[in-house]
Amino acid sequence: MITFFRKFTTPIIRPLYILLFLITFGFIYSYFYPIPTDIENLSVGISSKLLDIGDRGFYMEYGPNFTNNFDASQYGYGNVKPSFLYPFILEVLGKLTGNEIDGGEGSKLWNLSVILMTSILSIFNLFLIEKISFNVFGEKVSKISSWIYILCPYTIFYSLNGGITMYMVFGNCLLGYVVTNSCIFSDEKNSFGYLQTFLYLLLSTFYLSSLRPNGAIFSIIILFSVLFIYLLKVKNKIIKFNKNIFYSSIFIFTIAFLYCCNQLFATTEYIKFAQKVFILQDGLFFGIDRNLIRERIFKNDNFILDFKKIIFYLAWKISEFVGGLSDIRDAHSDISSRALFPFFSRVFTGLFFIYPINIFALLGITLFWKRILNSGLYIIIIASLVTLVPSFYGIALSRYLIMVYPPFIICAASLIDKILTKDSLTSIE
């Protein structure tokens, strides 16, 4: 572990202090006043009666009980079961705090333990984002990336909700750090060796693929990409062939790959269920009922042959994808009897933070593609985009983007640095 974190030398003291202050303030405030969310009767914070961890019923009622052949069909889940790690963590925290719950109200102590876990992960994410951006773009961009991360309202929100999102961000950061700090892509003296790289990939993919099916898909893409680059460089004699390291790396890769596949197969029903939910999502799309849109587009059987309908469908899905991931969307539920704060804070964050950062990230990727390619960061970006594909043909929500947000924060920071230093955008490497 010391070896893994040995290269954190760039100072991030101020961003760290601010993050600690914001998390501490959130702890203190939420001890007295739970923070409402979009979901009725759910909130985040220590005093929440029903902590909004995201898909609460699925993870707390059904996840831990699948070992007892719990029948979830009566709740609409059929044989669906989640990946094991997150429900297991919730179950362990429940036992440690003497508060084993199955979806009902939790104590302040249980809330605190769950929130403390995600807050600690949030702090680790700050260090990892700083390090990844330092590996790719240098110190100035690493500082900007750190500030973007802590100023993003969702950083604090997902630190205080105890949900799986921050666990996923941590996995994304771990793999991003391993790849960009590997000697396969880095010439730095203290970069990870070839065998170290595959060992750290093994541990990181074990963790991430145990959280969600998209984590397993993400991990498989990373594993194959790194292996392909490694084999290509060995073949072209860019990397000196070492028999022991070569076969050991292949062996480690095989173990990691088989484990990720096993996690995918174990959650097959979950994937099918999620796909169905994504495609048939109810709610409003900018004031229009989604079911009405589907009815108008698919009212007859010649959709594939109707070019105009295909254009309408693509326009709908592209708009849904961009607007949804940026949180510029209509609510999925009636707000007449619910708090206004979560609605306005979500829309405000989407308009004035997430959407601009997404635009900056897209431009940063376009302008600095050579550096992104040479550093290996492109592998993380591609894997992140692949895991977002279901949001294109189904419903797009910002939390799915936040799960893989670190590389996009870094790419946005690269462009912001270029603007702040007033360098000519035509002189980009």
N, C-alpha and C positions, 0 to 999 in steps of 0.2 A: 504493500500500500504506500509506503514511503517512496519507493521507486516510482510508483504511478504518478504521484503528485509532486515530484521533485522539482519540476521546472516552473512552478508558480513564483515568478520573480517580479512581474510587473505590478506596481502598486495600484490597488483598487480600494484603498482605505475609505475614501469619502463615499463612494457608492455603497460599500458594505455598511457603513454607519447609518446611512439613510435607509437602507433596506431593513436593518435591525430596528431602527426607530419606527418605521411604518408597521412592521410586523408586531412590535411591542405595543404600539398604539392600538392596533387592531385587536390584540388580545385583551387589553384593558377595556376598550370601548365595548367590545362584544360580550364581555363578562356581565355588563349591566344591560346592554341593549343588543339583542340579536339583530343581525343585518338581513332584511328581507330579500328574497330572490324572486325570479319569475314564476316559480312553482308555488302554488297555493299551499299554505300552512308550513312551508319549509323555509329555513333561513340558514345563515352561516354565522359562526362565532361560538364562543364557549357556552353562552347561555341559551343556545338553540334547543328547543324541545325536540325538533326533528331536523337534524343536521342535513343540509342539502349537499350530499357528497356526489350527486349525479347518478341517475338510475339507482336510487337508494333501495327500492324494493328488490330489484334484480340482484344486487350484490349482497344485501344483508339478509333477505329472507330466503333466497333460493341458492345463492352461491355456497355458503357454508354447509347447507343441508343436503347437497347432492350426494354426499358420501352415505347418507341414510336413505337413498333412493326416494328423495322427496319429489312428489308429483306436482309439477308447476303448471300442468296443462289447464287447471282450473283458473289460472291467472292469465292465460293467453300466451304463455311461454312455451308450451308443449314440452319437448325434451331439451330445450335450450339450457345450456349451462355456460358460465363464463370461464375464462382462464382462472387458474386456481390461486395465484399469488395474492392479488388484492383482497379477495374475500378471506383468505387465510390470515392476512395481516389484521383485518378488522376483527376477526374472531379471536386472535391472540390478544389484541389490545382490550377486547371485551373481558377476557379471562383475567388479564393482569389488573384491570381496574375493578374487578368484581361486578361487572355490568354486562353480562352476556345477553344481548338483545337480538331480536329477529326482525327488526324493522320498526319496532315500537320506539317509545321515547328513550333517549339516552341521558345519562347523568352528565353534569358539567365536567366531571373527572374524565369520563370517556371521550367527550367532545375535545377536551384539552389534549388528551393523548393522541387522538387522530389528527388534530390540527397541528400539534407539535411536530409530528412526523413530516407533514407536507411543508411546514415552515423550514425545517432543517434541510429538506431536499431543495427548497427554493434558494437557500443560501449556497448550497453546493453548486446549484445551477449557475449562480452568479460567477463563481470562480471558474467553472468550466467554460462558460460563454466567453469570459475574458481571455482564457487561455487559447481557445479555438481561434478567436479573432486575432489574437496576437500571433499565432502560428501562420495565419493566412495573410494578414494585412499589416501587422505591426502594432506598436504601442498606442498610437493615437486612435486608431479604429477600435482597439480593444477597450479603451476608456469610453468611447461613444456607445459601443455595444452594451457595456455595463449600465450606462445611464438609461438607455432605451429599455433595457430589461426591467430595471427597478421602477421606472416611471410608467410602465405599462400597467394600467389599473388591474388587469387580469392576473398579474404576478401576485399582487396582494390578495385578490379575491380567491384564487386557487390555493394560496398558502393558508387561507382561513377556512376553506370549505372541507378540507380533509379528503378530497376526492382523488380519483385515479389520474386526473390530468397532470398533476405535478410529478407523479411517479413516471408518467410517460415522457415528460419533458426531461427528466433526469436521465432516462435511458437514451433519449436522442442526444443529449449532451455527452454522455459517456462515449457513445460510438463516434460522435464527431471529434472528440478529443483523441481517441485511440487512432483514428484514421489520419488526422492532420498532424499528429505527433509521431507517426510511424516513419521509420527510415525508408519505407517504400516510397513515401512522398516528400520526406523532409531530409535535408542535408545537415541539420543541426547535430552538434556533437552528442547531446544527451537525448536524442530521439530514441524511441523504442526500437529494439532489434526485431528481426523478422519473427523469431520464435516468441518473443515478448508480445508482439503485435497480435499474433493468432491466439495466444493465451488470454490476452485482455479482451479480444473479440469474443472468445468463448464465454467468458464470465459475463460480459455485457449483453450478449445475445441471449444467454440463459435467463438473465433478469428480464429483459424487455419482452421476449417472446412468452414469458409466463404471465404477463399482465393482460394483454389483449391480442386477438387474432391479427390486427393490423401491426402490432409490435413484432409478431412472428414474421409477417411478410416483409416488414422493414428490415428485420435482421437478416433474412435470407438474401435480400438484395445487396446488403452491405457485404455479407460473407462472399458471395459469388463475385462481386465487383473487385474486392480486394484480392481475392485469389487469382482472378483473371489478370489483373495488373502485375501481380507478383510473378505468375508464370510467364507472362509476356516479357517481363524484364529479365527473367532468367534465360529465356529462350534467346533473347537479343544480346545476352551477355552484359547487360547493364548491371545486373546483380550477379555476383560471383556464386556459382553453384556450390552448395555444401550439402552433401548427401544426407547427413543427420538432420540438419535444420529443415531441409526440403521435405523429407518424408514425415518428420514430426509435425510440420505445419499442415501437411495434407491430412494427417491423422486427426489433428485437433479440429481442422475444418470439418471433417466428416462427422465428428461427434456433435459439433455445434449445429450443423445442418440437419442431422437426424433428429436432434432434440426440437428444433424449430418446427420441423415437419410434424413431429408428434403432437406439439401444441396446437398446430393447425387442425390436424385430424380430430383432436379431442374437443375442438370447438366448432365442428362442422355445422351442427344444428344452430349454433349461435350466429354463424356467418350467414346461413340461409335466412334466419329470422330477421337479422339486421338488414339484409338486402331487401326483404319484403317490406319492412318498415320504412326504409329509405325511399323506395319507389312509390309507396302508397301513403306518404306522409300527408296528414290533414293540415288545416290551418290556412292562413292567408298569405298570398304573394302580392305585396304592395296593394293591399286592400281587396284583392280578388280571391275568391275561394279556389284552392288548388284543385279540388274535385271538379269544379265547373270548368277549369282550364283543361283538365284531362278529358272530360266529357266532350268538349268542343273539338279537341284535337283528334281523339280516338273514337269518334262516334260511328265510324264505319271501318271496314276491314282493309281498305286500300291505302293505309298510312304510308307504307313503303313506296308506293307508286305516286303518291301525292306530294309533289315537290314543295308546294306552298306550305303544307302541314309540317314537313320536315324543317323548313325555315322557321316556322313559328315555334316548333319544339326546341330547336337549337337556341333560338333567341331567349326562350323561357329558361332553359337550363343554364346557359351561360350567365344570364342575369342573376339567376338564383345562386349560382356558384360564387360569383364575385360579390354579390350583395350579402349572401349568407355568411361567407367566411369573414367578411368585414363587419358583420353584425348590423348591416344596414338592411333590415328586413322587418316585416310586420310580426306582431306577437302571434304565438301559436294558441293563445288562450285569451279569454275575456279579462280585461283589466278593470272592469267596473267595480269589482269588490276587492281588488288587490292593491298593494302599495304601488305608488307611482315611481318611487325611487329606482327600483331595478329596471323598469322600462326606459326611463329617461337616461339613466347612467349607461345602459347598454347601447342605446342609439348614439348618445354623445361620444362614448368611447369609440364606437365604430366609425363615426364620421370624422372625428378629429384626431384619432390616434391609429387605429388598426388600418383603416383604408390608406392614409398617407404613407404609413410604414410599408404596406404592401406595394404601393407604387414605387417607393424608393428602392425596395428590395428587387423588384423586377428590373428597374433601370440599372441597379448595381450589378446584378447578374449579367446583364447585357454588356455593360461597359468594362467590367473586370473579369471577363470569362477566362482569360488566359491564366490569371493568378488563381482563380477558383479551380481551374482544371489542374494546374501544376500542384496545388496543395492537397488535392483529393477531396476538397469540400463539395465538389460537384456530385460525388457519390451520395453524400448525405442529402443534398438537395433533391436528387432524382428519387431516392428512396422516400423522402418526405412527400414529394408530389404524387408518387404512386399510391401511397396510403390515403391521399386525399381524393382519389378518383371516384369512390362511391359518393362523395359529396357533389359530384358533377351530375350523375344520372339520378340522384335522389335529392335529399334535403341537405343543405349546407349550413353548418353551425360553426361558430367561431371556436368552440372548444376543440374541435377536431384540428383546426389550424394551430391553435396554441400548443397542442401536444407535440407538434413538429416545428415550432416557431424559431428556435435558436439560429439555424442557418440563415433564415430570412432576416432576422434582426441584424445579424452580422453583415449581410449584403447591403441592407439599408444603411447601416453605419458607414460602410465604405463610401457610399455616394455622399452622405452628409459630410463626411470628412473632406471630400473633394470640394464640396461647396464652401465649407467653412474656411478652408485654406486658400480659396479663390484661385485654385489652379485651373488651367485651361482643360476643359473636358476633351479636347482634341489631342492632348498629350498623354493620354492614358496608356499604360503599359499593356 
